[in-house]
Amino acid sequence: MQKSRFVPICALLLFSEVASFAQFDTASVTGVVRDPAGAVITNSKVTLENVATGVLKTANTDQNGSYTFFDVKIGRYKLKAEAQGFKAAVAEEFTVTVNAHQRVDLQLEVGAVTESVQVTGAASVVETDSSSRGHVIANESIVNLPLNGRSYADLALLAPGVRKSMLEDGTVASRDASFNVNGQRSALNNFSW
């Protein structure tokens, strides 16, 4: 009897671990499609294209003119919005990084669907949709910066808002990868590779 309960519990734990790791290697792209007067455009077709692979994802805007693409892999993307009675709007290429919530708002101009307008500066540089933080350390930094003892986790100190954890007596914690990020406890950090 005990053995039969053990197997389903182990399977449940295994699948929950896989799901928890999957959330950190993707991002989301969201935004609003508006007309020249600033009114939202419902049911417009939005296409997200990975520049490197050519993979396309499509979505339609909801009653608020909003769209969201979940589980977007990191990389360079182009975004296009189309609606009946409007010129298509194409956003300039933008980069999606790990666990980011990239906002790209588009404005459609009145005209034929076959015409298109190139939109620059549509991708927001500041993430305002979430308080979560992510930072990518470039390969050249990893190769060129000296690391005392080759501790890869010390590269986290290159990100803004990161400092070594302090003990109650004010000394620096001696264990590896013990960082405070934006004031959070070091136990809340997640490293994935």
MARMAR-511439 format. One line per field, with one value per atom (N, C-alpha, C): residue number from 1; residue in three letters; chain; atom name; x, y, z. Coordinates in steps of 0.02 Angstrom, whole numbers, plus 50000, padded with zeros to 5 digits. Example, Ala and Ser with C-alpha at 12.3 -4.5 7.8 and 13.67 -1.06 7.14 Angstrom:
2
num = 1  1  1  2  2  2
residu = ALA  ALA  ALA  SER  SER  SER
chaine = A  A  A  A  A  A
atome = N  CA  C  N  CA  C
c1 = 50660  50615  50660  50642  50684  50645
c2 = 49716  49775  49835  49888  49947  50002
c3 = 50390  50390  50390  50354  50357  50394
//
This chain:
193
num = 1  1  1  2  2  2  3  3  3  4  4  4  5  5  5  6  6  6  7  7  7  8  8  8  9  9  9  10  10  10  11  11  11  12  12  12  13  13  13  14  14  14  15  15  15  16  16  16  17  17  17  18  18  18  19  19  19  20  20  20  21  21  21  22  22  22  23  23  23  24  24  24  25  25  25  26  26  26  27  27  27  28  28  28  29  29  29  30  30  30  31  31  31  32  32  32  33  33  33  34  34  34  35  35  35  36  36  36  37  37  37  38  38  38  39  39  39  40  40  40  41  41  41  42  42  42  43  43  43  44  44  44  45  45  45  46  46  46  47  47  47  48  48  48  49  49  49  50  50  50  51  51  51  52  52  52  53  53  53  54  54  54  55  55  55  56  56  56  57  57  57  58  58  58  59  59  59  60  60  60  61  61  61  62  62  62  63  63  63  64  64  64  65  65  65  66  66  66  67  67  67  68  68  68  69  69  69  70  70  70  71  71  71  72  72  72  73  73  73  74  74  74  75  75  75  76  76  76  77  77  77  78  78  78  79  79  79  80  80  80  81  81  81  82  82  82  83  83  83  84  84  84  85  85  85  86  86  86  87  87  87  88  88  88  89  89  89  90  90  90  91  91  91  92  92  92  93  93  93  94  94  94  95  95  95  96  96  96  97  97  97  98  98  98  99  99  99  100  100  100  101  101  101  102  102  102  103  103  103  104  104  104  105  105  105  106  106  106  107  107  107  108  108  108  109  109  109  110  110  110  111  111  111  112  112  112  113  113  113  114  114  114  115  115  115  116  116  116  117  117  117  118  118  118  119  119  119  120  120  120  121  121  121  122  122  122  123  123  123  124  124  124  125  125  125  126  126  126  127  127  127  128  128  128  129  129  129  130  130  130  131  131  131  132  132  132  133  133  133  134  134  134  135  135  135  136  136  136  137  137  137  138  138  138  139  139  139  140  140  140  141  141  141  142  142  142  143  143  143  144  144  144  145  145  145  146  146  146  147  147  147  148  148  148  149  149  149  150  150  150  151  151  151  152  152  152  153  153  153  154  154  154  155  155  155  156  156  156  157  157  157  158  158  158  159  159  159  160  160  160  161  161  161  162  162  162  163  163  163  164  164  164  165  165  165  166  166  166  167  167  167  168  168  168  169  169  169  170  170  170  171  171  171  172  172  172  173  173  173  174  174  174  175  175  175  176  176  176  177  177  177  178  178  178  179  179  179  180  180  180  181  181  181  182  182  182  183  183  183  184  184  184  185  185  185  186  186  186  187  187  187  188  188  188  189  189  189  190  190  190  191  191  191  192  192  192  193  193  193
residu = MET  MET  MET  GLN  GLN  GLN  LYS  LYS  LYS  SER  SER  SER  ARG  ARG  ARG  PHE  PHE  PHE  VAL  VAL  VAL  PRO  PRO  PRO  ILE  ILE  ILE  CYS  CYS  CYS  ALA  ALA  ALA  LEU  LEU  LEU  LEU  LEU  LEU  LEU  LEU  LEU  PHE  PHE  PHE  SER  SER  SER  GLU  GLU  GLU  VAL  VAL  VAL  ALA  ALA  ALA  SER  SER  SER  PHE  PHE  PHE  ALA  ALA  ALA  GLN  GLN  GLN  PHE  PHE  PHE  ASP  ASP  ASP  THR  THR  THR  ALA  ALA  ALA  SER  SER  SER  VAL  VAL  VAL  THR  THR  THR  GLY  GLY  GLY  VAL  VAL  VAL  VAL  VAL  VAL  ARG  ARG  ARG  ASP  ASP  ASP  PRO  PRO  PRO  ALA  ALA  ALA  GLY  GLY  GLY  ALA  ALA  ALA  VAL  VAL  VAL  ILE  ILE  ILE  THR  THR  THR  ASN  ASN  ASN  SER  SER  SER  LYS  LYS  LYS  VAL  VAL  VAL  THR  THR  THR  LEU  LEU  LEU  GLU  GLU  GLU  ASN  ASN  ASN  VAL  VAL  VAL  ALA  ALA  ALA  THR  THR  THR  GLY  GLY  GLY  VAL  VAL  VAL  LEU  LEU  LEU  LYS  LYS  LYS  THR  THR  THR  ALA  ALA  ALA  ASN  ASN  ASN  THR  THR  THR  ASP  ASP  ASP  GLN  GLN  GLN  ASN  ASN  ASN  GLY  GLY  GLY  SER  SER  SER  TYR  TYR  TYR  THR  THR  THR  PHE  PHE  PHE  PHE  PHE  PHE  ASP  ASP  ASP  VAL  VAL  VAL  LYS  LYS  LYS  ILE  ILE  ILE  GLY  GLY  GLY  ARG  ARG  ARG  TYR  TYR  TYR  LYS  LYS  LYS  LEU  LEU  LEU  LYS  LYS  LYS  ALA  ALA  ALA  GLU  GLU  GLU  ALA  ALA  ALA  GLN  GLN  GLN  GLY  GLY  GLY  PHE  PHE  PHE  LYS  LYS  LYS  ALA  ALA  ALA  ALA  ALA  ALA  VAL  VAL  VAL  ALA  ALA  ALA  GLU  GLU  GLU  GLU  GLU  GLU  PHE  PHE  PHE  THR  THR  THR  VAL  VAL  VAL  THR  THR  THR  VAL  VAL  VAL  ASN  ASN  ASN  ALA  ALA  ALA  HIS  HIS  HIS  GLN  GLN  GLN  ARG  ARG  ARG  VAL  VAL  VAL  ASP  ASP  ASP  LEU  LEU  LEU  GLN  GLN  GLN  LEU  LEU  LEU  GLU  GLU  GLU  VAL  VAL  VAL  GLY  GLY  GLY  ALA  ALA  ALA  VAL  VAL  VAL  THR  THR  THR  GLU  GLU  GLU  SER  SER  SER  VAL  VAL  VAL  GLN  GLN  GLN  VAL  VAL  VAL  THR  THR  THR  GLY  GLY  GLY  ALA  ALA  ALA  ALA  ALA  ALA  SER  SER  SER  VAL  VAL  VAL  VAL  VAL  VAL  GLU  GLU  GLU  THR  THR  THR  ASP  ASP  ASP  SER  SER  SER  SER  SER  SER  SER  SER  SER  ARG  ARG  ARG  GLY  GLY  GLY  HIS  HIS  HIS  VAL  VAL  VAL  ILE  ILE  ILE  ALA  ALA  ALA  ASN  ASN  ASN  GLU  GLU  GLU  SER  SER  SER  ILE  ILE  ILE  VAL  VAL  VAL  ASN  ASN  ASN  LEU  LEU  LEU  PRO  PRO  PRO  LEU  LEU  LEU  ASN  ASN  ASN  GLY  GLY  GLY  ARG  ARG  ARG  SER  SER  SER  TYR  TYR  TYR  ALA  ALA  ALA  ASP  ASP  ASP  LEU  LEU  LEU  ALA  ALA  ALA  LEU  LEU  LEU  LEU  LEU  LEU  ALA  ALA  ALA  PRO  PRO  PRO  GLY  GLY  GLY  VAL  VAL  VAL  ARG  ARG  ARG  LYS  LYS  LYS  SER  SER  SER  MET  MET  MET  LEU  LEU  LEU  GLU  GLU  GLU  ASP  ASP  ASP  GLY  GLY  GLY  THR  THR  THR  VAL  VAL  VAL  ALA  ALA  ALA  SER  SER  SER  ARG  ARG  ARG  ASP  ASP  ASP  ALA  ALA  ALA  SER  SER  SER  PHE  PHE  PHE  ASN  ASN  ASN  VAL  VAL  VAL  ASN  ASN  ASN  GLY  GLY  GLY  GLN  GLN  GLN  ARG  ARG  ARG  SER  SER  SER  ALA  ALA  ALA  LEU  LEU  LEU  ASN  ASN  ASN  ASN  ASN  ASN  PHE  PHE  PHE  SER  SER  SER  TRP  TRP  TRP
chaine = A  A  A  A  A  A  A  A  A  A  A  A  A  A  A  A  A  A  A  A  A  A  A  A  A  A  A  A  A  A  A  A  A  A  A  A  A  A  A  A  A  A  A  A  A  A  A  A  A  A  A  A  A  A  A  A  A  A  A  A  A  A  A  A  A  A  A  A  A  A  A  A  A  A  A  A  A  A  A  A  A  A  A  A  A  A  A  A  A  A  A  A  A  A  A  A  A  A  A  A  A  A  A  A  A  A  A  A  A  A  A  A  A  A  A  A  A  A  A  A  A  A  A  A  A  A  A  A  A  A  A  A  A  A  A  A  A  A  A  A  A  A  A  A  A  A  A  A  A  A  A  A  A  A  A  A  A  A  A  A  A  A  A  A  A  A  A  A  A  A  A  A  A  A  A  A  A  A  A  A  A  A  A  A  A  A  A  A  A  A  A  A  A  A  A  A  A  A  A  A  A  A  A  A  A  A  A  A  A  A  A  A  A  A  A  A  A  A  A  A  A  A  A  A  A  A  A  A  A  A  A  A  A  A  A  A  A  A  A  A  A  A  A  A  A  A  A  A  A  A  A  A  A  A  A  A  A  A  A  A  A  A  A  A  A  A  A  A  A  A  A  A  A  A  A  A  A  A  A  A  A  A  A  A  A  A  A  A  A  A  A  A  A  A  A  A  A  A  A  A  A  A  A  A  A  A  A  A  A  A  A  A  A  A  A  A  A  A  A  A  A  A  A  A  A  A  A  A  A  A  A  A  A  A  A  A  A  A  A  A  A  A  A  A  A  A  A  A  A  A  A  A  A  A  A  A  A  A  A  A  A  A  A  A  A  A  A  A  A  A  A  A  A  A  A  A  A  A  A  A  A  A  A  A  A  A  A  A  A  A  A  A  A  A  A  A  A  A  A  A  A  A  A  A  A  A  A  A  A  A  A  A  A  A  A  A  A  A  A  A  A  A  A  A  A  A  A  A  A  A  A  A  A  A  A  A  A  A  A  A  A  A  A  A  A  A  A  A  A  A  A  A  A  A  A  A  A  A  A  A  A  A  A  A  A  A  A  A  A  A  A  A  A  A  A  A  A  A  A  A  A  A  A  A  A  A  A  A  A  A  A  A  A  A  A  A  A  A  A  A  A  A  A  A  A  A  A  A  A  A  A  A  A  A  A  A  A  A  A  A  A  A  A  A  A  A  A  A  A  A  A  A  A  A  A  A  A  A  A  A  A  A  A  A  A  A  A  A  A  A  A  A  A  A  A  A  A  A  A  A  A  A  A  A  A  A  A  A  A  A  A  A  A  A  A  A  A  A  A
atome = N  CA  C  N  CA  C  N  CA  C  N  CA  C  N  CA  C  N  CA  C  N  CA  C  N  CA  C  N  CA  C  N  CA  C  N  CA  C  N  CA  C  N  CA  C  N  CA  C  N  CA  C  N  CA  C  N  CA  C  N  CA  C  N  CA  C  N  CA  C  N  CA  C  N  CA  C  N  CA  C  N  CA  C  N  CA  C  N  CA  C  N  CA  C  N  CA  C  N  CA  C  N  CA  C  N  CA  C  N  CA  C  N  CA  C  N  CA  C  N  CA  C  N  CA  C  N  CA  C  N  CA  C  N  CA  C  N  CA  C  N  CA  C  N  CA  C  N  CA  C  N  CA  C  N  CA  C  N  CA  C  N  CA  C  N  CA  C  N  CA  C  N  CA  C  N  CA  C  N  CA  C  N  CA  C  N  CA  C  N  CA  C  N  CA  C  N  CA  C  N  CA  C  N  CA  C  N  CA  C  N  CA  C  N  CA  C  N  CA  C  N  CA  C  N  CA  C  N  CA  C  N  CA  C  N  CA  C  N  CA  C  N  CA  C  N  CA  C  N  CA  C  N  CA  C  N  CA  C  N  CA  C  N  CA  C  N  CA  C  N  CA  C  N  CA  C  N  CA  C  N  CA  C  N  CA  C  N  CA  C  N  CA  C  N  CA  C  N  CA  C  N  CA  C  N  CA  C  N  CA  C  N  CA  C  N  CA  C  N  CA  C  N  CA  C  N  CA  C  N  CA  C  N  CA  C  N  CA  C  N  CA  C  N  CA  C  N  CA  C  N  CA  C  N  CA  C  N  CA  C  N  CA  C  N  CA  C  N  CA  C  N  CA  C  N  CA  C  N  CA  C  N  CA  C  N  CA  C  N  CA  C  N  CA  C  N  CA  C  N  CA  C  N  CA  C  N  CA  C  N  CA  C  N  CA  C  N  CA  C  N  CA  C  N  CA  C  N  CA  C  N  CA  C  N  CA  C  N  CA  C  N  CA  C  N  CA  C  N  CA  C  N  CA  C  N  CA  C  N  CA  C  N  CA  C  N  CA  C  N  CA  C  N  CA  C  N  CA  C  N  CA  C  N  CA  C  N  CA  C  N  CA  C  N  CA  C  N  CA  C  N  CA  C  N  CA  C  N  CA  C  N  CA  C  N  CA  C  N  CA  C  N  CA  C  N  CA  C  N  CA  C  N  CA  C  N  CA  C  N  CA  C  N  CA  C  N  CA  C  N  CA  C  N  CA  C  N  CA  C  N  CA  C  N  CA  C  N  CA  C  N  CA  C  N  CA  C  N  CA  C  N  CA  C  N  CA  C  N  CA  C  N  CA  C  N  CA  C  N  CA  C  N  CA  C  N  CA  C  N  CA  C  N  CA  C  N  CA  C  N  CA  C  N  CA  C  N  CA  C  N  CA  C  N  CA  C  N  CA  C  N  CA  C  N  CA  C  N  CA  C  N  CA  C  N  CA  C  N  CA  C  N  CA  C  N  CA  C  N  CA  C  N  CA  C
c1 = 50041  50000  50043  50095  50139  50175  50195  50232  50189  50125  50082  50071  50075  50068  50132  50188  50253  50265  50246  50258  50222  50156  50123  50151  50171  50200  50266  50308  50372  50361  50311  50297  50273  50232  50207  50264  50309  50366  50412  50422  50464  50435  50370  50340  50337  50329  50328  50398  50451  50519  50532  50510  50519  50483  50422  50384  50417  50446  50476  50539  50577  50637  50617  50562  50543  50525  50506  50483  50539  50602  50657  50694  50682  50719  50677  50621  50578  50557  50521  50498  50427  50401  50336  50342  50302  50298  50225  50213  50145  50140  50079  50071  49999  49987  49921  49925  49874  49870  49817  49836  49792  49787  49735  49727  49759  49760  49792  49761  49698  49665  49679  49713  49729  49679  49626  49577  49605  49587  49613  49580  49616  49590  49582  49519  49506  49511  49527  49530  49579  49632  49684  49732  49761  49807  49878  49910  49978  50023  50078  50124  50193  50219  50286  50332  50387  50433  50502  50529  50598  50642  50685  50726  50775  50804  50854  50824  50766  50737  50679  50649  50591  50526  50527  50468  50419  50355  50303  50253  50230  50175  50124  50060  50008  49960  49930  49879  49833  49774  49727  49719  49710  49700  49631  49626  49563  49522  49469  49425  49461  49518  49557  49613  49615  49668  49735  49734  49796  49809  49873  49894  49952  49963  50019  50042  50108  50139  50178  50160  50195  50247  50292  50343  50382  50404  50445  50518  50552  50623  50665  50722  50765  50790  50801  50826  50802  50812  50791  50725  50678  50611  50588  50540  50503  50429  50392  50321  50281  50225  50183  50111  50074  50003  49964  49907  49865  49792  49753  49681  49648  49586  49548  49540  49555  49548  49608  49663  49723  49784  49836  49901  49932  49968  50003  50059  50071  50126  50177  50240  50295  50344  50356  50404  50474  50522  50591  50613  50666  50690  50705  50689  50703  50726  50760  50789  50747  50733  50698  50750  50755  50803  50767  50805  50779  50730  50672  50621  50596  50606  50584  50509  50480  50411  50415  50432  50445  50380  50373  50313  50329  50285  50289  50219  50207  50143  50147  50095  50094  50034  50044  49990  49981  49919  49903  49877  49895  49870  49816  49769  49715  49745  49723  49747  49731  49759  49748  49792  49767  49804  49869  49872  49932  49989  49974  50026  50052  50114  50140  50178  50181  50217  50270  50332  50386  50384  50379  50374  50441  50473  50536  50523  50561  50554  50492  50461  50401  50415  50473  50491  50515  50483  50500  50566  50609  50673  50666  50620  50608  50549  50559  50506  50459  50397  50349  50294  50293  50238  50251  50312  50327  50384  50387  50441  50497  50489  50542  50601  50661  50721  50759  50789  50833  50891  50948  51007  51048  51070  51111  51182  51230  51300  51327  51355  51379  51439  51445  51499  51567  51577  51643  51660  51611  51625  51647  51616  51633  51705  51724  51791  51844  51831  51883  51892  51842  51849  51883  51930  51962  51914  51909  51866  51910  51909  51948  51922  51963  51944  51896  51887  51843  51771  51748  51680  51633  51598  51553  51498  51478  51423  51441  51506  51526  51509  51494  51474  51407  51369  51306  51318  51378  51394  51398  51399  51399  51330  51278  51209  51193  51155  51137  51093  51103  51062  51085  51144  51168  51228  51228  51286  51295  51355  51369  51326  51302  51262  51305  51275  51311  51282  51325  51304  51281  51251  51225  51279  51341  51394  51426  51399  51423  51477  51498  51549  51515  51554  51528  51520  51464  51452  51505  51529  51584  51561  51498  51477  51469  51484  51480  51408  51400  51335  51285  51310  51266  51260  51207  51197  51129  51126  51062  51048  50990  50970  50912  50924  50873  50843  50885  50863  50832  50823  50793  50844  50819  50863  50897  50957  50995  50961  50918  50883  50833  50814  50765  50797  50862  50896  50887  50886  50883  50936  50979  51029  51010  51009  50996  51047  51066  51114  51096
c2 = 49940  50000  50063  50064  50122  50134  50080  50085  50117  50101  50128  50203  50230  50302  50338  50305  50336  50355  50312  50324  50386  50394  50455  50519  50517  50576  50594  50545  50557  50586  50559  50584  50656  50672  50740  50788  50769  50811  50821  50768  50773  50822  50817  50862  50934  50945  51013  51044  51005  51030  51050  51010  51026  51091  51100  51160  51222  51215  51273  51296  51250  51270  51302  51282  51307  51381  51408  51476  51527  51507  51555  51564  51522  51530  51562  51589  51622  51691  51726  51793  51803  51863  51878  51946  51952  52015  52036  52098  52122  52194  52216  52285  52300  52360  52384  52411  52398  52425  52480  52540  52598  52629  52669  52707  52776  52819  52885  52929  52918  52958  52932  52875  52845  52794  52782  52730  52661  52613  52545  52512  52467  52430  52357  52335  52266  52219  52157  52103  52117  52154  52163  52105  52086  52028  52053  52023  52041  51980  51990  51936  51950  51903  51907  51860  51886  51845  51844  51784  51776  51788  51838  51857  51802  51767  51716  51653  51632  51568  51575  51634  51644  51616  51592  51564  51620  51609  51659  51637  51685  51675  51729  51712  51763  51765  51823  51833  51889  51892  51945  51988  52053  52097  52085  52095  52086  52150  52154  52212  52275  52267  52324  52343  52309  52321  52290  52248  52218  52150  52133  52067  52045  51980  51954  51889  51883  51821  51794  51733  51701  51652  51630  51580  51599  51661  51686  51671  51636  51620  51683  51686  51745  51752  51815  51828  51894  51904  51965  51952  52000  51992  52053  52042  52095  52084  52138  52134  52172  52144  52175  52171  52227  52230  52249  52215  52229  52230  52275  52278  52305  52285  52307  52383  52417  52489  52528  52492  52525  52498  52540  52517  52472  52422  52378  52418  52406  52439  52385  52400  52354  52387  52357  52384  52365  52409  52392  52333  52300  52241  52260  52214  52224  52158  52161  52102  52082  52018  51990  51952  51968  51935  51889  51852  51802  51833  51803  51821  51893  51924  51993  51996  52052  52067  52127  52113  52166  52197  52263  52299  52331  52318  52349  52372  52438  52467  52491  52481  52502  52547  52593  52637  52627  52610  52600  52664  52677  52735  52713  52756  52741  52732  52679  52666  52594  52573  52505  52456  52395  52344  52327  52336  52319  52368  52428  52476  52461  52483  52472  52534  52542  52598  52568  52592  52569  52610  52576  52610  52602  52658  52656  52675  52646  52661  52633  52582  52554  52509  52476  52431  52472  52463  52501  52477  52525  52507  52491  52524  52513  52466  52414  52365  52391  52406  52434  52386  52327  52280  52231  52226  52177  52203  52179  52198  52147  52092  52042  52069  52045  52070  52013  52025  51978  52016  51984  52017  51964  51979  51933  51959  51916  51933  51909  51955  51939  51892  51851  51803  51835  51894  51928  51947  51964  51979  51917  51861  51799  51779  51787  51766  51815  51881  51931  51954  51948  51973  51922  51945  51898  51880  51816  51792  51759  51784  51756  51686  51636  51567  51540  51576  51556  51543  51582  51575  51610  51572  51600  51642  51626  51661  51734  51750  51819  51866  51838  51880  51915  51889  51921  51991  52004  52070  52123  52103  52151  52181  52150  52174  52229  52280  52333  52306  52331  52312  52249  52222  52159  52175  52146  52153  52088  52077  52018  52022  51965  51962  51977  52012  52029  51988  51971  51937  51989  51966  52013  52058  52034  52074  52123  52124  52172  52145  52083  52054  52021  52013  51983  51908  51880  51808  51770  51714  51677  51625  51609  51556  51584  51542  51563  51577  51622  51639  51664  51699  51728  51803  51821  51890  51916  51981  52016  52053  52041  52075  52121  52185  52237  52229  52212  52208  52142  52096  52031  51986  51938  51890  51845  51822  51780  51713  51691  51627  51630  51690  51697  51699  51693  51694  51627  51630  51569  51574  51524  51521  51466  51480  51428  51434  51376  51376  51323
c3 = 50000  50000  50000  50040  50044  49978  49944  49882  49827  49825  49773  49781  49841  49852  49835  49842  49832  49759  49712  49641  49615  49628  49603  49634  49696  49728  49696  49681  49648  49578  49542  49474  49477  49526  49533  49548  49592  49609  49548  49510  49450  49400  49385  49337  49362  49426  49452  49447  49455  49447  49375  49328  49257  49240  49264  49250  49281  49341  49373  49337  49307  49270  49203  49173  49108  49108  49165  49166  49160  49165  49167  49102  49052  48989  48935  48952  48903  48929  48887  48905  48878  48884  48853  48817  48765  48727  48730  48750  48759  48733  48720  48698  48682  48656  48637  48566  48525  48458  48458  48433  48434  48364  48355  48293  48303  48251  48258  48312  48329  48381  48451  48456  48521  48544  48505  48523  48508  48549  48539  48479  48447  48390  48412  48413  48433  48373  48388  48339  48281  48295  48244  48250  48194  48191  48206  48256  48275  48262  48227  48210  48239  48276  48305  48267  48240  48200  48231  48243  48265  48204  48207  48150  48130  48179  48165  48135  48160  48139  48091  48088  48045  48073  48134  48166  48181  48162  48171  48225  48264  48311  48296  48298  48287  48345  48354  48406  48382  48410  48396  48458  48448  48506  48536  48601  48636  48636  48677  48678  48703  48735  48758  48709  48652  48603  48623  48674  48700  48669  48665  48643  48689  48694  48733  48701  48694  48672  48732  48754  48809  48782  48824  48806  48744  48742  48686  48703  48658  48667  48660  48693  48688  48617  48596  48529  48502  48436  48402  48367  48372  48345  48306  48261  48227  48243  48246  48262  48210  48188  48137  48160  48152  48169  48107  48095  48037  48059  48028  48041  47978  47967  47909  47910  47854  47849  47872  47892  47917  47881  47876  47851  47903  47881  47929  47962  48026  48063  48080  48065  48077  48125  48182  48231  48211  48225  48211  48254  48235  48272  48345  48390  48461  48490  48546  48578  48638  48643  48701  48742  48806  48851  48899  48937  48983  49033  49039  49089  49083  49025  49016  48999  49011  48990  48944  48881  48832  48808  48814  48791  48724  48674  48608  48589  48594  48575  48503  48464  48394  48380  48332  48310  48235  48216  48145  48115  48052  48016  47967  47954  47907  47838  47803  47736  47716  47660  47636  47674  47683  47719  47684  47618  47580  47593  47619  47636  47706  47719  47787  47810  47875  47906  47952  47946  47989  48054  48111  48176  48212  48230  48267  48339  48383  48455  48487  48456  48485  48545  48544  48599  48658  48714  48774  48803  48821  48850  48924  48958  49029  49036  49076  49088  49142  49124  49172  49189  49158  49168  49225  49250  49302  49346  49407  49452  49452  49413  49410  49371  49386  49355  49324  49268  49235  49205  49200  49171  49136  49076  49037  49036  49055  49053  48986  48946  48879  48882  48830  48826  48832  48802  48805  48877  48918  48989  49026  49011  49044  49027  48965  48942  48965  48962  48972  49044  49086  49155  49200  49241  49287  49344  49358  49413  49465  49525  49580  49594  49582  49594  49541  49486  49431  49455  49502  49528  49480  49438  49388  49419  49480  49512  49527  49532  49545  49488  49429  49373  49387  49434  49453  49481  49507  49534  49480  49416  49361  49348  49374  49364  49414  49393  49440  49496  49556  49614  49648  49630  49660  49704  49764  49808  49847  49873  49914  49977  50000  50061  50122  50169  50231  50289  50335  50396  50446  50501  50551  50581  50585  50614  50563  50502  50451  50406  50416  50372  50312  50259  50198  50208  50185  50191  50152  50179  50148  50098  50096  50049  49979  49929  49859  49840  49792  49763  49816  49865  49915  49901  49865  49843  49865  49876  49885  49820  49790  49729  49744  49736  49750  49820  49868  49937  49958  49911  49928  49962  50000  50033  49981  49998  49951  49938  49983  49974  49916  49893  49840  49770  49766  49701  49665  49599  49558  49504  49500  49448  49400  49335  49285  49230  49202  49148  49098
//
